[in-house]
Amino acid sequence: MNIEVVEVGPRDGLQNESVIVPTAAKVAYVEALIGAGLRRIEAVSFVHPVRVPQMADAEEVMARVPRVPGVRYAGLVLNERGLDRALKAGVDEVNVVVVATETFSQRNQGMSVDDAVRGFGVIAGRAREAGLGVTLTVGASFGCPFEGEVDPARVAELVRRCPEAQEVALADTIGVGVPSDVRRLVEAVGEVSALPLRFHFHNTRNTGYANALAALEAGAAALDASAGGIGGCPFAPAATGNIATEDLLYLLHRSGVTTGADLPGVLAAAALIEAELGERLPAQLGRAGIWPVTGP
């Protein structure tokens, strides 16, 4: 079995850190991830720098990252202004967020869910005309920090209303989901769409890796992860880090699932960004080490 791992550390990972990482270090982080065999990297966000200052250098990062055959760079886009920036910067695909609840949509994007859906259609149409891939991410698919439980039917309805997408990413933005929630969401969305499903898990309540396995078993095409386990949403209270790429790879590889990524290389990338952030990162594998131990 094979699954694609989408590396989101350079964007979703760094956007929630208090340290502003220099552009050169971000580029080195991306280079290390590419060296580890990761081929789909969410590198930047084109959100207004006042709202997310950690991503203010998106254009400079994109101008300096290596253009390697087979490597695709994605940028987060929330509106047409962000899309204009993304097109000029030369990303390969855009990730466009529609949040499942009204309160979080207003907090995260300053607009209603209906306005976000309409905006998605415009952004996706323009992006596809320009030859870019388009991912619809449904934020707070598993639960909302302000409104609580989210009905899978609500998520499915949003997916149905965004037919311009080429991929659907279901995000557990605050890390409240469990495997049974994954299965319910897959079933609900499958009733309205045949698009490939991608999942974005946070490990806030220590269920992220169990959810990743459940998504794999339910037919997910891709899983997001962040080297070092860094990240979170600046507009969601207590939204701690993404599942860690290295921990996820250890789980997948030991389970006989291929990813095309090199585990020691990801550990090296995580160590690089850990040094820049100046604190111990949440990922576990860098502390415990790969098993079985190889070499002298």
ROMINU-84611 format. One record per residue (C-alpha): residue number from 1; residue in one letter; x, y, z. Coordinates in nm, 2 decimals. Layout:
   zaza   timar       px       py       pz
    NUM       a        X        Y        Z
...
# end
This chain:
   zaza   timar       px       py       pz
      1       m     0.00     0.00     0.00
      2       n     0.11     0.35    -0.07
      3       i     0.00     0.70     0.05
      4       e     0.11     1.05    -0.02
      5       v     0.24     1.25     0.27
      6       v     0.20     1.63     0.22
      7       e     0.45     1.82     0.42
      8       v     0.30     2.13     0.58
      9       g     0.57     2.23     0.83
     10       p     0.69     2.53     0.63
     11       r     0.34     2.68     0.63
     12       d     0.11     2.54     0.89
     13       g     0.39     2.45     1.11
     14       l     0.57     2.79     1.12
     15       q     0.26     3.01     1.11
     16       n     0.17     2.93     1.48
     17       e     0.52     2.97     1.62
     18       s     0.61     3.29     1.82
     19       v     0.96     3.30     1.66
     20       i     0.98     3.46     1.31
     21       v     1.21     3.23     1.12
     22       p     1.44     3.40     0.87
     23       t     1.38     3.34     0.51
     24       a     1.71     3.17     0.45
     25       a     1.62     2.92     0.73
     26       k     1.28     2.85     0.58
     27       v     1.44     2.78     0.24
     28       a     1.70     2.55     0.41
     29       y     1.41     2.37     0.58
     30       v     1.23     2.32     0.25
     31       e     1.56     2.20     0.09
     32       a     1.61     1.94     0.37
     33       l     1.25     1.82     0.32
     34       i     1.30     1.77    -0.05
     35       g     1.63     1.59     0.03
     36       a     1.42     1.36     0.25
     37       g     1.21     1.26    -0.05
     38       l     0.90     1.47     0.02
     39       r     0.75     1.59    -0.31
     40       r     0.45     1.79    -0.21
     41       i     0.52     2.08     0.02
     42       e     0.29     2.34     0.15
     43       a     0.55     2.61     0.16
     44       v     0.38     2.95     0.21
     45       s     0.06     3.13     0.30
     46       f    -0.07     3.43     0.11
     47       v    -0.26     3.57     0.40
     48       h    -0.23     3.94     0.50
     49       p     0.10     3.97     0.69
     50       v    -0.07     4.17     0.97
     51       r    -0.28     3.86     1.05
     52       v     0.00     3.61     1.01
     53       p     0.34     3.79     1.03
     54       q     0.52     3.45     1.02
     55       m     0.43     3.42     0.65
     56       a     0.51     3.78     0.55
     57       d     0.80     3.67     0.33
     58       a     0.60     3.43     0.11
     59       e     0.71     3.58    -0.22
     60       e     1.08     3.58    -0.11
     61       v     1.06     3.22     0.00
     62       m     0.90     3.11    -0.33
     63       a     1.17     3.30    -0.52
     64       r     1.45     3.11    -0.34
     65       v     1.32     2.75    -0.30
     66       p     1.47     2.50    -0.55
     67       r     1.27     2.40    -0.85
     68       v     1.31     2.03    -0.86
     69       p     1.14     1.81    -1.11
     70       g     0.85     1.63    -0.94
     71       v     0.83     1.87    -0.65
     72       r     0.51     2.06    -0.61
     73       y     0.47     2.37    -0.39
     74       a     0.14     2.48    -0.25
     75       g     0.03     2.81    -0.10
     76       l    -0.26     2.88     0.13
     77       v    -0.50     3.13    -0.02
     78       l    -0.81     3.28     0.14
     79       n    -0.92     3.54    -0.11
     80       e    -0.85     3.68    -0.46
     81       r    -0.58     3.91    -0.34
     82       g    -0.40     3.61    -0.20
     83       l    -0.45     3.43    -0.53
     84       d    -0.30     3.72    -0.72
     85       r     0.01     3.69    -0.50
     86       a     0.02     3.31    -0.54
     87       l     0.01     3.33    -0.92
     88       k     0.29     3.59    -0.93
     89       a     0.50     3.38    -0.68
     90       g     0.48     3.07    -0.90
     91       v     0.32     2.81    -0.67
     92       d     0.20     2.48    -0.83
     93       e    -0.12     2.45    -0.64
     94       v    -0.34     2.65    -0.40
     95       n    -0.50     2.53    -0.08
     96       v    -0.83     2.73    -0.03
     97       v    -1.01     2.71     0.31
     98       v    -1.38     2.70     0.38
     99       v    -1.46     2.67     0.74
    100       a    -1.75     2.45     0.85
    101       t    -1.89     2.69     1.12
    102       e    -2.00     3.05     1.10
    103       t    -1.82     3.17     1.41
    104       f    -1.49     3.02     1.32
    105       s    -1.52     3.14     0.96
    106       q    -1.56     3.49     1.09
    107       r    -1.26     3.45     1.32
    108       n    -1.04     3.28     1.07
    109       q    -1.13     3.46     0.75
    110       g    -1.35     3.76     0.84
    111       m    -1.64     3.63     0.63
    112       s    -1.95     3.41     0.64
    113       v    -1.95     3.05     0.53
    114       d    -2.16     3.14     0.23
    115       d    -1.92     3.42     0.13
    116       a    -1.63     3.18     0.16
    117       v    -1.81     2.92    -0.06
    118       r    -1.87     3.19    -0.33
    119       g    -1.51     3.30    -0.30
    120       f    -1.39     2.95    -0.34
    121       g    -1.57     2.92    -0.67
    122       v    -1.40     3.23    -0.80
    123       i    -1.06     3.15    -0.67
    124       a    -1.07     2.79    -0.79
    125       g    -1.19     2.89    -1.14
    126       r    -0.91     3.14    -1.18
    127       a    -0.65     2.90    -1.04
    128       r    -0.75     2.62    -1.27
    129       e    -0.74     2.84    -1.57
    130       a    -0.39     2.93    -1.48
    131       g    -0.30     2.56    -1.46
    132       l    -0.27     2.53    -1.08
    133       g    -0.40     2.25    -0.87
    134       v    -0.68     2.33    -0.63
    135       t    -0.75     2.18    -0.29
    136       l    -1.06     2.26    -0.09
    137       t    -0.98     2.24     0.28
    138       v    -1.28     2.22     0.51
    139       g    -1.16     2.37     0.83
    140       a    -1.30     2.25     1.16
    141       s    -1.45     1.94     0.99
    142       f    -1.43     1.74     1.32
    143       g    -1.53     2.02     1.57
    144       c    -1.52     2.39     1.62
    145       p    -1.36     2.57     1.92
    146       f    -1.66     2.81     1.93
    147       e    -1.96     2.60     1.83
    148       g    -1.87     2.25     1.94
    149       e    -1.96     1.94     1.74
    150       v    -1.98     1.96     1.37
    151       d    -2.23     1.73     1.18
    152       p    -2.06     1.53     0.90
    153       a    -2.36     1.62     0.69
    154       r    -2.26     1.99     0.72
    155       v    -1.91     1.91     0.59
    156       a    -2.05     1.70     0.31
    157       e    -2.28     1.98     0.20
    158       l    -1.99     2.23     0.19
    159       v    -1.80     1.98    -0.03
    160       r    -2.10     1.95    -0.26
    161       r    -2.12     2.33    -0.29
    162       c    -1.76     2.35    -0.41
    163       p    -1.75     2.13    -0.72
    164       e    -1.45     2.32    -0.87
    165       a    -1.21     2.15    -0.62
    166       q    -0.97     1.88    -0.74
    167       e    -0.90     1.74    -0.40
    168       v    -1.08     1.77    -0.06
    169       a    -0.88     1.80     0.26
    170       l    -1.08     1.74     0.58
    171       a    -0.91     1.93     0.87
    172       d    -0.93     1.85     1.24
    173       t    -0.82     2.20     1.31
    174       i    -0.84     2.17     1.69
    175       g    -0.75     1.80     1.73
    176       v    -1.08     1.67     1.87
    177       g    -1.15     1.38     1.63
    178       v    -1.13     1.01     1.69
    179       p    -1.12     0.72     1.43
    180       s    -1.50     0.67     1.43
    181       d    -1.53     1.04     1.33
    182       v    -1.30     0.98     1.04
    183       r    -1.51     0.69     0.92
    184       r    -1.83     0.90     0.95
    185       l    -1.68     1.18     0.75
    186       v    -1.55     0.96     0.48
    187       e    -1.89     0.80     0.44
    188       a    -2.07     1.14     0.44
    189       v    -1.84     1.31     0.19
    190       g    -1.84     1.00    -0.03
    191       e    -2.21     1.04    -0.08
    192       v    -2.16     1.37    -0.25
    193       s    -1.82     1.36    -0.41
    194       a    -1.57     1.11    -0.57
    195       l    -1.28     1.35    -0.53
    196       p    -0.96     1.22    -0.36
    197       l    -0.96     1.28     0.01
    198       r    -0.68     1.42     0.21
    199       f    -0.67     1.46     0.59
    200       h    -0.51     1.72     0.81
    201       f    -0.48     1.60     1.17
    202       h    -0.36     1.78     1.48
    203       n    -0.25     1.58     1.78
    204       t    -0.40     1.81     2.04
    205       r    -0.57     1.52     2.23
    206       n    -0.32     1.25     2.13
    207       t    -0.55     1.09     1.87
    208       g    -0.39     1.23     1.55
    209       y    -0.20     0.91     1.47
    210       a    -0.49     0.68     1.53
    211       n    -0.69     0.91     1.31
    212       a    -0.43     0.89     1.04
    213       l    -0.44     0.51     1.04
    214       a    -0.82     0.52     1.03
    215       a    -0.81     0.76     0.73
    216       l    -0.56     0.53     0.55
    217       e    -0.79     0.23     0.61
    218       a    -1.09     0.43     0.48
    219       g    -0.92     0.51     0.15
    220       a    -0.75     0.85     0.20
    221       a    -0.52     0.95    -0.08
    222       a    -0.30     1.18     0.12
    223       l    -0.21     1.28     0.48
    224       d    -0.08     1.61     0.60
    225       a     0.21     1.62     0.85
    226       s     0.46     1.86     0.98
    227       a     0.83     1.78     1.04
    228       g     0.89     1.82     1.41
    229       g     0.52     1.82     1.49
    230       i     0.51     2.20     1.49
    231       g     0.21     2.41     1.40
    232       g    -0.15     2.50     1.47
    233       c    -0.40     2.77     1.38
    234       p    -0.35     3.12     1.52
    235       f    -0.72     3.18     1.53
    236       a    -0.82     2.86     1.71
    237       p    -0.77     2.85     2.09
    238       a    -0.55     2.56     2.21
    239       a    -0.49     2.43     1.85
    240       t    -0.15     2.26     1.91
    241       g     0.08     2.10     1.66
    242       n     0.02     1.89     1.35
    243       i     0.10     1.52     1.36
    244       a     0.47     1.50     1.31
    245       t     0.60     1.38     0.97
    246       e     0.87     1.16     1.13
    247       d     0.64     0.99     1.37
    248       l     0.38     0.94     1.10
    249       l     0.64     0.79     0.87
    250       y     0.76     0.55     1.14
    251       l     0.41     0.43     1.19
    252       l     0.34     0.39     0.82
    253       h     0.67     0.23     0.72
    254       r     0.65    -0.02     1.01
    255       s     0.30    -0.10     0.90
    256       g     0.42    -0.18     0.54
    257       v     0.29     0.14     0.38
    258       t     0.52     0.31     0.14
    259       t     0.55     0.69     0.12
    260       g     0.86     0.76    -0.09
    261       a     1.01     0.96     0.21
    262       d     1.33     0.90     0.39
    263       l     1.29     0.89     0.77
    264       p     1.65     0.99     0.86
    265       g     1.62     1.28     0.62
    266       v     1.30     1.40     0.78
    267       l     1.47     1.38     1.12
    268       a     1.75     1.60     0.99
    269       a     1.50     1.85     0.86
    270       a     1.32     1.86     1.20
    271       a     1.65     1.91     1.38
    272       l     1.72     2.20     1.16
    273       i     1.40     2.38     1.23
    274       e     1.42     2.29     1.60
    275       a     1.75     2.48     1.62
    276       e     1.59     2.78     1.46
    277       l     1.29     2.78     1.70
    278       g     1.52     2.73     2.00
    279       e     1.29     2.48     2.18
    280       r     1.22     2.11     2.20
    281       l     0.96     2.01     1.94
    282       p     0.66     1.79     2.00
    283       a     0.77     1.50     1.78
    284       q     0.87     1.18     1.96
    285       l     1.10     1.00     1.71
    286       g     1.38     1.24     1.74
    287       r     1.40     1.17     2.11
    288       a     1.36     0.80     2.10
    289       g     1.54     0.72     1.78
    290       i     1.46     0.49     1.49
    291       w     1.41     0.12     1.57
    292       p     1.55    -0.12     1.49
    293       v     1.89     0.05     1.54
    294       t     2.11     0.01     1.24
    295       g     2.48     0.08     1.19
    296       p     2.77     0.06     1.44
# end
